[in-house]
């Protein structure tokens, strides 16, 4: 797999999102679709997330609790 251009890390979050959308659209234009198993798993995960929103500790809180080096 080719490596990403080094300037990808300098893109804003919005630009990266646009890039992801463009890549997905390109995949779709070449006939890529999810397998029935992938679609089922994705639906299951979405349903689970909607019924039981993720709980946990925000990254900022976890990071603040880590020992400083």
Secondary structure, DSSP 8 states (H G I E B T S, - for coil): -----GGGGGS-HHHHHHHHHHHHHHHHHTT----HHHHHHHHHHHHHHHHS------HHHHHHHS---
